[in-house]
Amino acid sequence: MKQSRKHIVVIGGGAAGFFCAVNVARLQPDWQVTILEKGSKVLQKVKVSGGGRCNVTHDCSSISEMSKCYPRGEKFVKKLFRHFFVPNSIQWFAERGVALKVEKDGRMFPVTNDSQTIIECLLKEANQFRVELLLNFSVKTLAQTESSGWQITADNGRSIHADALCIATGGFPKLEQFDWLQQATGHTVVPPVPSLFTFNLPKHPITKLMGVATPAKVRIAGFKEESEGPLLITHWGLSGPAVLRMSAFAARHLHDHEYKFTALINWLPDWNETSLREAIIQHRQAHGSQLVINTPWFGLPARLLEFLLQEAGIAPQQRWADLPATQQNALVKKLCSYECAASGKTTFKDEFVTAGGIDTAELSPDTMQSKKASNLCFAGEIINVDGITGGYNFQHAWSSGFVAAKTIAEQTV
């Protein structure tokens, strides 16, 4: 039989940690629930996500389809989502007065377009169920007690006992930052590398087009995956959802190559080199007197098209009828497989996540429990699970936080 008063501790005041804490407190209102946060503020990634609007989740009804959006952890989240998925997240917030809206690309935001709405909702829930919040509490050591609880010690020497523990600290950029956790729990840590970053193109002429945005497909030479979506040219290189998603799928590949690689851009994602070449042949036969630059079905921003024509050696007054085969082939190449030599990356601060963390093989996706230690759960980015940009990482935070909370509330003895 459970004792009437338990102390549950959640390490980490981010989305996953808060969601776990408030749901434990709701399910077991007589228990004491404490969040330990090493910083002076909580829910900071929630605050800046989506340009300050908070991309809460993604509009997807298929667990199988959504799971494919996690470069690390696809099989794990596929099982986890059976217990708490997108409709559950929407309902949870709706029941607390927060309505979400769907944008054209499937991203879901609060109708207020303000991340503070999500923050206030979580803080209100924590206040309602008397969740204790300890700020500037930097955990130094963990130790399991003889009663299978946990003793948590801070840098300043303060010590707290927990009957059950959820670790939701978020990801760490360096492997040695996991040392305290590995020593206490025996868990394996997959070395962390950055995910969701933009591509640096030092001195590349395309950066003169900064501000130009267009749909595109992005590939990495020597890597099989590709990414399609909006692409933004910046003063340092390439950004936008298509690039960020590509960086997520290729995170380890790019890390292993020290971020020196060739990005291949298809500016006409509905075409490939073969189909475009055939279409151009037909077009020039029917519209030989037309200037190449005036071809309407290219549908590219004017500055970008002018740049690509120049790159292919095509003059502004060049007609289709007079276009040499060598320039035609060069144009096809520039439109469907434009090469950009990249060297380095730039953190996309609003969405920054790490690939790596606690090995999912040592956790149960049905309970979020550790297979190594008792009365221990994990939630959020501390686990080797990360999604592409678009609300996927927050959905993992809600799902893992909720399932961990349910497990703690039902199984802590």
C-alpha positions in Angstrom: 0.0 0.0 0.0 1.2 3.5 -0.8 2.0 5.9 1.9 -0.2 9.0 2.0 2.7 11.4 1.6 5.4 10.9 -0.9 8.1 13.3 -2.2 8.6 13.3 -5.9 11.4 15.2 -7.4 11.8 16.3 -11.0 15.2 17.6 -12.1 14.7 20.2 -14.8 12.3 23.1 -15.2 11.7 22.8 -18.9 8.7 21.6 -20.9 9.1 17.9 -20.1 10.0 18.5 -16.4 7.1 20.8 -15.8 4.6 18.5 -17.6 5.8 15.5 -15.5 5.6 17.5 -12.3 2.1 19.0 -12.7 0.7 15.7 -13.9 2.1 13.8 -10.9 0.7 16.5 -8.6 -2.7 16.3 -10.3 -2.9 12.5 -10.1 -1.6 12.4 -6.5 -2.7 15.7 -4.9 -1.6 14.6 -1.4 2.0 14.1 -2.4 4.8 16.7 -2.4 6.2 17.4 -5.9 9.3 19.5 -6.3 11.0 20.8 -9.5 14.7 21.5 -9.2 16.0 24.0 -11.8 19.7 25.0 -12.0 18.9 28.4 -13.6 17.1 31.4 -12.3 14.2 31.0 -14.8 12.0 28.1 -16.0 10.5 27.1 -19.4 13.0 29.2 -21.3 12.9 27.1 -24.5 9.1 27.3 -24.4 9.5 31.1 -24.3 11.7 31.4 -27.3 10.3 28.6 -29.4 8.7 29.4 -32.7 9.8 33.0 -32.6 8.2 33.6 -29.3 4.9 31.9 -30.3 5.7 28.3 -29.0 5.3 25.6 -31.6 3.4 23.3 -29.2 3.0 20.3 -31.5 2.4 19.2 -35.1 -1.0 18.4 -36.6 -0.6 14.7 -37.3 -3.1 11.9 -36.7 -0.7 9.0 -37.6 1.7 7.8 -35.0 3.6 5.9 -37.7 4.0 9.0 -39.9 5.0 11.3 -37.1 7.5 8.9 -35.7 9.5 9.2 -39.0 10.2 12.8 -38.1 12.6 11.7 -35.3 16.1 11.0 -36.7 17.0 9.5 -33.4 14.4 7.5 -31.5 11.8 6.7 -34.2 11.0 3.2 -32.8 11.0 4.5 -29.2 8.5 7.3 -29.8 6.3 5.0 -31.9 5.6 3.0 -28.8 5.6 6.0 -26.5 3.0 7.8 -28.6 0.5 5.0 -28.1 0.1 6.3 -24.5 0.0 10.1 -25.1 -0.1 11.6 -28.6 -1.0 14.8 -30.4 -4.8 14.7 -29.7 -4.0 14.2 -26.0 -1.8 17.3 -26.0 -4.4 19.3 -27.7 -7.1 18.2 -25.3 -4.8 18.7 -22.2 -4.3 22.3 -23.1 -7.9 22.9 -24.2 -9.2 21.7 -20.8 -7.1 24.4 -19.2 -8.4 27.1 -21.5 -5.6 27.1 -24.1 -6.8 26.6 -27.7 -4.4 25.7 -30.4 -4.5 26.5 -34.1 -3.0 24.7 -37.1 -0.9 26.6 -39.7 -0.5 25.5 -43.3 2.6 23.6 -42.7 1.0 21.6 -39.9 2.7 23.4 -37.0 0.4 24.1 -34.1 0.5 27.3 -31.9 -1.7 28.8 -29.2 -4.3 31.0 -30.9 -2.8 33.9 -28.9 0.4 33.6 -30.9 2.2 34.0 -27.6 4.4 31.5 -25.9 3.6 33.2 -22.6 0.1 31.6 -22.9 1.7 28.1 -22.6 4.1 29.2 -19.8 1.2 30.7 -17.7 -0.9 27.6 -18.2 1.9 25.4 -16.8 2.7 27.8 -14.0 -1.0 28.0 -13.1 -1.3 24.2 -13.0 1.8 24.0 -10.8 0.4 26.6 -8.4 -3.0 24.9 -8.3 -1.5 21.6 -7.2 1.2 23.2 -5.0 4.2 22.1 -6.9 7.4 23.4 -5.2 9.9 25.1 -7.5 13.5 25.5 -6.3 15.5 27.7 -8.6 19.3 27.9 -8.8 19.5 24.3 -7.6 22.4 22.8 -9.5 22.5 19.0 -8.8 26.0 17.8 -8.0 25.4 14.2 -7.0 22.7 11.6 -7.0 22.6 8.4 -4.8 20.1 5.7 -4.4 19.1 5.0 -0.8 18.6 1.7 0.9 14.8 2.3 0.7 15.2 2.6 -3.2 14.6 6.3 -3.0 17.1 9.0 -4.1 19.3 11.5 -2.2 20.0 14.6 -4.3 22.8 17.0 -3.4 23.3 20.4 -4.8 26.5 22.3 -5.4 25.9 24.4 -2.3 25.6 21.3 -0.2 21.8 21.3 0.2 20.4 17.7 0.2 16.9 16.5 -0.7 15.4 13.1 -0.5 13.0 11.8 -3.2 10.8 8.7 -3.1 10.9 8.7 -6.9 12.8 10.8 -9.4 12.3 12.0 -12.9 15.3 13.5 -14.8 14.3 16.0 -17.4 17.3 18.3 -17.6 17.3 18.7 -21.4 20.3 17.8 -23.5 23.9 18.6 -22.7 26.3 19.7 -25.4 29.3 17.8 -23.9 29.7 14.2 -22.9 31.4 15.0 -19.6 28.3 16.9 -18.5 26.6 13.6 -18.2 29.2 12.2 -15.7 27.2 12.8 -12.5 24.3 11.0 -14.1 26.2 8.0 -15.4 28.0 7.5 -12.1 24.7 7.6 -10.2 22.5 5.5 -12.5 24.8 3.3 -14.5 23.1 4.4 -17.7 24.8 4.5 -21.1 25.0 7.9 -22.8 25.1 8.3 -26.5 27.7 11.1 -27.1 25.9 14.4 -27.9 26.3 16.3 -31.1 24.3 19.4 -32.3 21.1 19.1 -34.3 19.0 21.7 -36.0 21.6 24.2 -37.2 22.1 26.3 -40.3 24.8 25.9 -42.9 27.7 28.3 -43.2 28.9 29.1 -46.7 32.1 31.3 -46.2 32.5 33.7 -49.1 30.0 31.9 -51.3 28.4 34.3 -53.9 24.9 33.1 -53.1 25.0 34.9 -49.7 24.6 38.2 -51.7 21.0 37.1 -52.1 20.4 37.2 -48.3 16.7 37.5 -47.5 15.5 35.4 -50.5 13.2 32.5 -49.5 11.8 29.8 -51.7 10.7 26.1 -51.5 13.5 23.7 -52.2 14.9 20.2 -51.7 18.2 19.9 -49.8 20.6 17.0 -49.9 24.1 16.4 -48.5 26.6 14.8 -50.9 27.3 11.2 -49.6 24.2 11.1 -47.4 21.0 9.4 -48.6 18.3 11.4 -46.9 16.9 14.6 -48.3 14.7 17.4 -46.9 12.0 19.5 -48.6 10.5 22.8 -47.5 11.1 26.5 -47.3 14.8 27.6 -47.7 16.2 31.0 -46.6 19.4 32.5 -47.9 21.2 34.4 -45.2 24.3 36.6 -45.1 26.2 33.6 -43.7 24.7 30.8 -45.7 21.5 28.7 -45.8 18.7 28.4 -43.2 15.0 27.7 -43.1 13.0 24.6 -42.3 14.5 22.5 -45.2 18.0 23.1 -44.0 17.2 22.6 -40.3 15.5 19.3 -41.0 18.5 18.2 -43.1 20.8 19.1 -40.3 18.8 16.9 -37.9 18.9 13.8 -40.1 22.5 14.3 -41.0 23.6 15.5 -37.5 26.1 12.7 -36.8 27.3 12.5 -40.4 28.1 16.2 -40.5 29.8 16.0 -37.1 32.0 13.2 -38.2 33.0 15.3 -41.3 33.8 18.3 -39.1 31.0 20.3 -40.8 32.9 20.4 -44.1 30.5 19.1 -46.7 28.7 19.9 -50.0 25.0 20.8 -49.8 23.0 20.1 -53.0 20.0 22.3 -53.6 17.1 21.6 -56.0 15.4 24.9 -56.4 12.6 23.2 -58.4 11.5 20.4 -56.0 8.9 19.1 -58.4 11.5 18.3 -61.0 14.7 16.3 -61.3 17.5 16.8 -63.9 15.9 14.3 -66.3 12.4 15.6 -66.2 13.5 19.3 -66.3 15.7 18.7 -69.3 12.8 17.1 -71.2 10.5 20.0 -70.2 13.0 22.6 -71.3 13.4 20.9 -74.7 9.6 21.0 -75.3 9.4 24.6 -74.0 12.1 26.0 -76.3 10.5 24.3 -79.3 7.2 26.0 -78.5 8.6 29.3 -77.2 11.9 29.8 -78.9 11.6 33.6 -79.1 11.0 33.9 -75.3 13.8 35.2 -73.1 15.1 32.4 -70.8 14.8 34.9 -67.8 11.0 35.3 -68.6 10.1 31.6 -68.3 7.1 31.7 -66.0 6.9 28.1 -64.9 10.3 28.3 -63.1 8.4 30.2 -60.4 11.6 31.4 -58.7 12.2 34.7 -57.0 13.6 37.1 -59.6 16.9 37.7 -57.8 17.5 34.0 -57.5 16.7 33.2 -61.1 19.0 36.0 -62.3 21.8 34.6 -60.1 21.4 31.1 -61.4 21.3 32.2 -65.0 24.5 34.1 -64.5 26.0 31.0 -62.8 25.1 29.0 -65.9 26.7 31.6 -68.2 23.4 32.8 -69.6 23.0 36.5 -70.5 19.9 38.4 -69.5 18.8 38.8 -73.2 19.4 35.1 -74.1 16.5 33.6 -76.1 15.6 29.9 -75.8 16.1 29.4 -79.5 19.7 30.6 -79.3 20.7 28.8 -76.1 23.6 26.4 -76.7 23.3 22.9 -75.4 26.2 23.4 -72.9 24.5 26.3 -71.3 21.1 24.5 -71.2 22.8 21.6 -69.4 24.5 23.9 -67.1 21.2 25.6 -66.3 19.5 22.2 -65.5 22.4 21.4 -63.2 22.2 24.8 -61.4 18.4 24.5 -61.0 18.2 20.9 -59.8 21.5 20.2 -58.2 23.2 23.5 -57.1 26.4 22.8 -55.2 27.3 24.8 -52.1 30.5 24.1 -50.3 29.7 24.4 -46.6 32.2 24.9 -43.8 30.8 25.2 -40.3 27.4 25.7 -38.8 25.4 28.3 -36.9 23.2 27.4 -34.0 19.5 28.1 -34.6 19.0 29.3 -31.1 15.2 29.2 -31.0 15.1 25.5 -31.9 18.5 24.2 -30.7 18.5 20.6 -29.6 21.2 17.9 -29.2 21.3 14.5 -30.8 22.5 12.1 -28.1 21.7 11.4 -24.4 20.5 8.4 -22.4 20.4 5.3 -24.5 16.7 4.4 -25.3 17.6 0.7 -25.1 17.9 1.2 -21.3 14.4 2.8 -20.9 10.8 1.5 -21.3 8.8 3.6 -23.8 5.6 2.3 -22.1 6.6 3.7 -18.7 9.6 6.0 -19.2 11.2 4.0 -16.4 14.9 3.2 -16.2 15.9 -0.5 -16.7 19.0 0.2 -14.6 17.6 1.7 -11.4 14.3 1.7 -9.4 12.0 4.7 -8.9 13.7 6.5 -11.8 12.2 7.9 -14.9 13.5 10.1 -17.7 11.6 12.6 -19.9 12.4 15.0 -22.8 15.7 15.8 -24.5 18.0 14.1 -21.9 17.0 10.9 -23.8 18.6 10.1 -27.2 15.5 11.2 -29.0 15.3 14.3 -31.2 12.9 15.5 -33.8 13.1 17.8 -36.8 11.8 21.4 -36.5 8.0 21.8 -36.5 6.7 21.0 -33.0 8.1 17.4 -32.8 10.5 18.0 -29.9 7.7 19.5 -27.8 5.4 16.6 -28.5 8.1 14.3 -27.3 8.4 16.4 -24.2 4.7 16.3 -23.4 4.4 12.6 -24.2 7.4 11.5 -22.2 6.6 13.8 -19.3 3.0 12.6 -19.1 3.9 8.9 -19.3 6.6 9.4 -16.6 4.1 11.2 -14.4 1.5 8.4 -14.8 4.1 5.8 -14.0 5.4 7.6 -10.9 1.8 8.3 -9.6 0.8 4.6 -10.1 3.9 2.7 -9.2 5.8 4.6 -6.5 5.5 2.5 -3.3 
